[in-house]
Amino acid sequence: MTKIVFYTIALLLSKMLVVGAVQAETVEHPNVLLILTDDQGWGDLASHGNSIISTPTLDALANQGARLDRFYVSPVCAPTRAALLTGRYPERTGVAGVTGRREVMRAEETTLAEMFQAAGYATGCFGKWHNGAQMPLHPNGQGFDEFFGFCGGHFNLYDDALLERNGTPVQTKGYITDVLTDAAINFVNDHHDHPFFCYVPLNAPHGPFQVPQELFDRYNDGSIDEKTAAVYAMVQNIDTNVARLLKCLADHSLSEETIVVFLTDNGPNGKRFNGGMRGAKGSVHEGGCRVPCFIRWPGKIKPQSISQIAAHIDLLPTLAEWCDIPVATEKPLDGRSLAKLIRDGSDAELDDRLILTYRPNQLQLQKFGKAAVRTNTHRLTIEKSKASLFDMTTDPGQTTDLASSHPELTVQLRSQIEEYVQEITPSITAVRPVPIEPMRSVFVPAVDAKLEGGAGFADEISWAHSWIDRWTSPQDRIHWPIRVKEAGRYEIVVHYVCDSDSAAIVLTTGNQKVSTTLPRFAMESVVRPDLDSKATPRRMLTFQQHSIGVVDLAAGSLTLALHRTDQDGAMIELNGLTITRQPAE
């Protein structure tokens, strides 16, 4: 039984159960506008005590509904997104990092979008996805009718960006946050007379630090460093675009019919004001995981501040309850509905809950990384195998370790996270093959490859938009695990740069080999623009495409491997492969 059929049956059954109670009343299905920003810390808001930044729209939003003052996410972005979308801790979904396919969420996870889609909502995602790029991992395969943005962890150019719409490249004009907001507004305009779920995961203020010069100049007065000035300018631009989204709702008289949620995906991407909390992005301490979360639903949610701990995993069950959508998933949720807490201001059933945070060891996923456990009163952290305990009610800056004076609580909390890590380790260490489906061409990026020999990643960076360089020798090997959905003939196209006429390469899969000589394509890399003059320069490169040939791929798990056969020694720089199903002969 497909997910959609299963959810539809569940939805119909749930409606049948309440027909007698509601009689002729209409069951409400409010719209949802879910806004997530990237690397914006708790302190990047004027309403949180930042005296420099200007965020009037977000400050007003914080006062128009529920302000969750102790709201937690993961230390980095892809895990937060997976948890937000599934209501489950990210490691259960397979997400263990931000690159090298550690960011990939398994396709069989049930997302918020799939639940809303099955309930008849129009679903759209506009921005940064970062949970898998190929179908069915792509947003279109995870419940979104419409996707406009990019699937990787970050983007190089924020002006006139080359984005995608449902798998098709789109050359845009303008600043990326404005362009993404335009697309979300168009979606609301198109679906204003029908329930919709609009997810807007903006990629600012994640680096590179690019923002319109006029905004940057407002903050770059010498009182703060250039990076912080750029971040604050990017956040002010976000604030302006959130105002545009809220105005669009008001223009369609949808303000009272739309639940608006605003949150960020981790702590600040640098050292700047963060309310005196310890840690920033990547840290399991309070400053790395505590973020703003504002929820507005006029007439249904009264303005209030809530100090009870809550987390990204809670938004799925909460929104499902408010929208009268059954949580139809075979996989157990970690999140808890906050509906009663927000309605009454308290929920005794949540008083003793724990929120777990895990940051896997990125080099050896099978080894324990860094972790934390948050209660309403305490935070336990584990770093380099050492457990520390902090009383967050009296020591919010985490200056005094109480582990030795509270051994029982320390052991109790430590056992909780250690049991969790033992449980999820098989999930995060499993092979993550690139799915090859016949419906679309599949781009397999170089950063997803395993390397042998002397080849490496450009500038020693294996993140989105990096590539393989130093591929010079026949002993160098590049290989990708793939999983082919349907057997057939597939063309393999390589994306490369090489200043040589004799660079011969071979692609191997199973007992098949196809070879080609790459036409010379020389291209000098350029330095990515960045308003932070102290940032390490990041290079960009334009690649040529060349068909290696057509191979027969059987259904199932395979490995694609590349190596050189020439002895030229001229370096090949490789951006990845595109794989396209060929028509049956």
RAVENWO-V387619 format. One record per pair of residues at least 4 apart in sequence whose ideal C-beta (glycine too) atoms are under 6 Angstrom apart, sorted by the first residue. I is the first residue (numbers start at 1). J is the second residue. D is the distance in Angstrom with one decimal. If there is no record, write none. Layout:
BEGIN
{{I,J,D} {I,J,D}}
END
This chain:
BEGIN
{{1,5,5.4} {1,6,5.1} {3,114,5.8} {4,118,5.2} {6,328,6.0} {7,118,3.1} {7,328,4.6} {8,118,5.5} {10,326,4.5} {10,328,4.1} {11,119,5.3} {11,326,5.8} {14,326,4.7} {18,22,5.5} {27,324,5.2} {29,195,4.6} {29,323,5.7} {30,257,5.4} {30,259,5.3} {30,323,6.0} {31,195,5.8} {31,196,5.1} {31,257,5.9} {31,258,4.1} {32,197,4.8} {32,259,5.0} {32,319,5.9} {33,198,5.0} {33,258,5.6} {33,260,4.8} {34,199,4.9} {34,261,4.9} {35,200,4.8} {35,262,4.7} {36,201,4.4} {36,263,5.9} {36,265,5.8} {37,202,5.1} {37,238,5.8} {37,264,4.8} {38,203,4.9} {38,206,4.1} {38,265,5.7} {39,205,5.7} {39,206,4.5} {39,269,3.8} {40,44,4.8} {40,205,5.6} {40,235,5.9} {40,264,4.2} {41,267,5.0} {41,268,2.9} {41,274,5.1} {42,48,6.0} {42,274,5.8} {42,275,5.8} {42,290,5.5} {42,291,5.5} {42,292,5.8} {43,48,5.6} {43,50,5.5} {43,273,4.2} {43,274,3.9} {43,275,5.1} {44,235,5.1} {45,55,5.0} {45,58,5.7} {46,50,5.5} {46,53,5.5} {46,55,4.9} {46,59,5.4} {47,59,3.9} {47,62,5.1} {50,273,5.2} {53,232,4.7} {54,236,5.2} {55,59,5.5} {55,239,4.5} {57,239,4.7} {57,242,4.9} {57,243,4.2} {58,239,5.3} {61,262,6.0} {61,294,5.0} {61,296,5.8} {62,67,4.9} {62,294,4.7} {63,303,5.8} {64,296,4.7} {65,295,5.1} {65,296,3.6} {65,301,4.5} {66,295,4.5} {66,301,5.3} {66,304,5.9} {66,306,5.9} {66,342,4.8} {67,294,5.6} {67,305,4.7} {68,293,4.2} {68,306,5.4} {68,310,5.1} {69,305,5.3} {69,307,5.2} {70,307,5.7} {70,309,4.6} {71,293,3.8} {71,310,5.2} {72,289,4.8} {72,290,5.8} {72,311,4.6} {72,355,5.3} {73,80,4.3} {73,265,5.9} {73,266,5.9} {73,289,5.9} {73,291,5.4} {73,312,4.6} {74,79,3.7} {74,80,4.3} {74,90,5.9} {75,266,5.6} {75,282,5.1} {75,283,5.9} {75,284,5.8} {75,288,4.5} {75,289,5.8} {75,359,5.2} {76,98,5.4} {76,266,5.6} {76,282,5.9} {77,130,5.9} {77,265,4.6} {77,266,6.0} {78,95,5.5} {78,98,4.8} {78,103,3.7} {78,130,4.7} {79,90,3.6} {79,95,5.0} {80,265,4.2} {80,312,5.6} {81,130,5.6} {81,131,5.4} {82,90,4.2} {82,93,4.6} {82,95,4.2} {82,105,4.5} {82,131,5.6} {83,90,4.7} {83,312,4.4} {83,313,5.1} {84,312,4.6} {84,315,6.0} {85,111,4.4} {85,112,5.4} {86,93,5.5} {86,109,5.0} {87,313,5.3} {87,316,3.3} {87,317,5.6} {87,333,4.3} {87,335,4.0} {88,92,4.7} {88,93,5.9} {88,334,5.1} {89,334,4.9} {90,95,4.1} {91,358,5.9} {91,424,4.0} {91,427,6.0} {91,428,5.2} {92,424,5.8} {93,105,4.7} {93,106,5.8} {93,109,4.8} {94,106,4.6} {94,427,5.7} {95,105,5.3} {96,102,4.5} {96,360,4.5} {96,365,5.7} {96,428,3.9} {97,102,3.2} {97,362,5.4} {98,103,5.2} {98,153,5.1} {99,153,6.0} {99,462,5.8} {99,463,4.9} {100,462,6.0} {101,432,4.0} {101,448,5.3} {103,130,5.8} {104,132,4.4} {104,137,6.0} {104,432,5.0} {105,109,5.7} {105,131,4.1} {105,132,5.8} {107,136,4.3} {107,137,5.6} {110,114,5.6} {110,329,3.9} {111,142,4.9} {111,143,4.9} {112,316,5.3} {113,117,5.8} {113,123,4.7} {113,143,3.0} {113,144,4.9} {114,143,3.4} {115,325,5.5} {116,121,3.9} {116,123,5.5} {116,197,4.0} {117,123,4.9} {117,143,4.7} {119,325,4.7} {121,195,4.7} {121,196,5.8} {121,197,4.8} {122,145,6.0} {122,191,4.2} {122,194,5.8} {122,196,4.4} {123,143,5.8} {123,144,5.0} {123,145,5.0} {123,197,4.8} {124,146,4.2} {124,187,4.3} {124,198,5.3} {125,139,4.7} {125,144,4.4} {125,147,4.9} {125,199,4.6} {126,148,5.1} {126,149,5.8} {126,180,5.0} {126,183,4.7} {126,184,4.3} {126,200,5.2} {127,149,4.5} {127,180,5.0} {127,200,5.8} {127,201,4.0} {127,202,5.1} {127,203,6.0} {128,149,6.0} {128,201,5.1} {128,203,4.1} {129,139,5.3} {129,151,4.5} {130,153,5.2} {132,137,2.7} {133,151,3.8} {134,434,6.0} {134,435,5.1} {134,442,5.1} {135,141,4.6} {135,437,4.8} {135,440,5.7} {136,141,3.2} {139,144,4.1} {139,147,3.9} {140,144,5.9} {140,147,5.6} {140,166,5.7} {147,166,5.7} {148,165,4.8} {148,183,4.4} {149,163,5.8} {150,155,5.6} {150,163,5.6} {152,464,3.4} {153,464,4.4} {154,206,5.5} {154,464,5.5} {155,203,5.9} {156,465,5.2} {156,528,5.4} {156,540,5.6} {157,161,5.6} {158,176,4.4} {158,210,4.2} {159,175,5.9} {160,173,5.6} {161,172,5.3} {161,176,4.9} {162,169,5.9} {162,171,5.5} {163,170,5.3} {163,172,5.6} {164,169,5.6} {165,170,4.9} {167,440,5.2} {172,179,4.7} {174,178,5.2} {174,179,5.0} {177,202,5.6} {177,204,5.1} {177,237,5.5} {177,241,5.6} {181,241,4.0} {181,244,5.7} {184,198,5.7} {184,200,4.9} {185,248,4.8} {187,198,5.8} {188,192,5.8} {188,248,5.2} {191,196,4.3} {192,252,4.1} {204,234,4.3} {204,238,5.8} {205,231,4.4} {205,234,3.7} {205,235,5.5} {208,528,5.6} {208,530,4.7} {209,227,5.8} {209,230,3.6} {209,530,5.4} {209,531,4.9} {209,532,4.7} {211,215,5.3} {211,216,5.3} {211,230,5.6} {211,233,4.4} {211,234,4.8} {215,233,3.9} {215,237,6.0} {216,220,5.5} {216,230,5.8} {216,233,4.7} {216,531,5.5} {219,229,3.8} {219,232,4.7} {219,233,5.3} {220,229,4.1} {224,228,4.4} {224,229,5.5} {226,531,5.9} {226,532,4.8} {226,533,5.9} {227,270,5.8} {227,532,4.1} {228,272,4.8} {230,531,4.5} {249,254,4.4} {249,255,5.0} {249,258,5.2} {250,255,5.1} {254,258,4.9} {255,298,5.8} {256,298,4.7} {256,299,5.3} {259,297,4.7} {260,296,4.4} {261,295,5.2} {262,294,4.7} {263,291,5.9} {263,293,4.3} {264,291,4.4} {266,281,4.9} {267,280,4.7} {267,281,4.8} {267,287,5.0} {267,288,4.2} {268,272,5.7} {268,274,5.5} {268,280,5.1} {269,281,4.9} {274,287,5.0} {276,397,5.2} {277,286,4.5} {277,287,3.5} {278,285,4.4} {278,286,5.9} {278,287,5.3} {278,397,5.9} {278,398,4.3} {279,283,3.0} {279,285,3.3} {279,287,3.8} {279,288,4.1} {280,287,5.5} {280,288,5.9} {283,288,3.1} {284,357,5.2} {284,359,5.6} {284,370,4.8} {284,372,4.0} {284,381,5.5} {285,398,6.0} {286,290,5.1} {289,357,5.6} {297,301,4.3} {301,342,5.9} {308,341,5.8} {308,350,5.8} {309,355,5.7} {309,374,5.8} {309,376,5.5} {310,314,5.1} {310,338,5.7} {311,355,4.9} {313,334,4.8} {313,335,3.4} {314,318,5.6} {314,335,4.3} {314,336,5.5} {314,338,5.2} {315,319,5.8} {316,335,5.7} {317,333,5.9} {317,335,5.1} {317,337,4.2} {318,337,5.0} {318,338,4.5} {318,339,5.7} {319,323,5.9} {320,325,4.6} {320,327,5.0} {321,337,4.9} {321,339,4.7} {338,342,5.4} {340,344,5.8} {340,347,4.5} {341,347,4.0} {354,373,5.5} {354,375,5.8} {354,416,5.9} {355,374,4.4} {356,373,5.8} {356,417,5.6} {356,420,5.5} {357,372,4.2} {358,371,4.9} {359,369,5.0} {359,370,4.3} {360,365,5.2} {360,369,4.4} {360,428,5.8} {361,367,4.5} {361,369,4.0} {365,428,5.2} {365,429,4.9} {366,429,5.3} {370,383,5.1} {371,382,4.6} {371,417,4.6} {372,381,4.7} {373,380,4.5} {373,413,4.4} {373,416,5.6} {373,417,5.2} {374,379,5.3} {377,393,5.3} {378,391,5.9} {379,390,4.9} {379,392,5.4} {380,389,5.2} {380,413,4.1} {381,388,5.1} {382,387,5.1} {387,403,5.5} {387,410,5.7} {387,414,5.1} {388,401,4.4} {388,403,5.5} {389,402,4.6} {389,403,4.3} {389,406,5.7} {389,410,5.0} {390,395,5.6} {390,398,4.4} {391,395,5.2} {392,396,5.7} {395,399,5.8} {395,400,5.2} {402,406,5.1} {403,410,4.6} {406,410,5.8} {410,414,6.0} {425,429,5.9} {431,481,5.6} {433,481,4.2} {433,482,5.3} {433,483,4.1} {433,557,5.9} {434,444,5.2} {434,480,5.8} {434,482,4.8} {435,483,5.4} {436,442,5.4} {436,482,5.3} {436,484,4.6} {436,579,5.7} {437,485,4.8} {438,486,5.0} {438,581,4.0} {441,578,5.5} {441,580,4.3} {442,579,4.7} {443,576,5.9} {443,578,5.2} {444,480,5.6} {444,576,5.3} {444,577,4.6} {445,576,4.3} {446,467,4.9} {446,468,4.5} {446,574,5.1} {446,575,5.5} {446,576,4.7} {447,462,5.0} {447,466,5.4} {449,478,5.0} {449,480,5.3} {450,479,5.5} {451,455,4.9} {451,478,6.0} {452,477,3.9} {453,475,4.7} {453,476,3.6} {453,477,5.8} {454,470,5.6} {454,473,5.8} {454,476,5.6} {455,468,5.5} {455,470,5.3} {455,471,4.4} {455,476,4.3} {456,470,5.0} {457,461,5.8} {457,462,4.4} {457,466,5.3} {458,466,5.3} {458,467,5.2} {458,469,4.7} {461,466,4.6} {462,466,5.8} {467,573,5.7} {467,575,4.6} {468,574,4.2} {469,573,4.8} {471,476,5.3} {471,572,4.3} {472,569,5.3} {472,571,5.2} {474,564,5.0} {477,563,5.4} {478,562,4.5} {479,559,5.4} {479,561,4.0} {480,560,5.0} {481,559,5.6} {482,558,5.4} {482,560,5.8} {483,557,5.1} {484,553,4.7} {484,555,5.3} {486,555,5.9} {487,554,5.0} {487,555,4.5} {488,581,5.4} {489,550,5.3} {489,552,5.7} {489,582,4.4} {490,553,5.1} {490,579,5.2} {490,581,5.6} {491,550,5.0} {491,580,4.9} {491,582,5.8} {492,507,5.7} {492,548,4.6} {492,577,5.8} {492,579,5.9} {493,545,5.3} {493,547,5.1} {493,578,4.4} {494,546,5.6} {494,548,5.6} {494,577,5.8} {495,543,4.2} {495,545,5.6} {495,575,3.9} {495,576,5.3} {496,518,5.9} {496,543,6.0} {496,572,5.7} {496,574,5.4} {497,521,5.7} {497,523,4.9} {497,543,5.8} {497,573,4.3} {498,503,4.7} {498,518,5.3} {498,572,4.6} {499,522,4.1} {499,570,5.9} {500,568,5.3} {500,570,3.5} {501,520,5.0} {502,566,5.3} {502,568,4.8} {503,518,4.6} {503,566,5.9} {503,572,5.5} {504,517,4.8} {504,565,4.6} {504,566,4.2} {505,562,5.9} {505,564,5.5} {506,513,5.6} {506,515,4.5} {506,563,5.8} {506,565,5.7} {507,514,5.2} {507,548,5.0} {507,562,5.6} {508,513,5.1} {508,561,4.7} {509,551,5.9} {509,558,5.5} {509,560,5.2} {512,551,5.2} {514,548,5.5} {514,549,3.7} {514,551,5.8} {516,548,5.0} {518,546,5.7} {521,544,3.7} {523,542,5.3} {525,539,4.1} {525,541,4.5} {526,540,5.4} {527,537,4.7} {528,538,4.4} {528,540,5.2} {530,535,4.9} {543,575,4.4}}
END
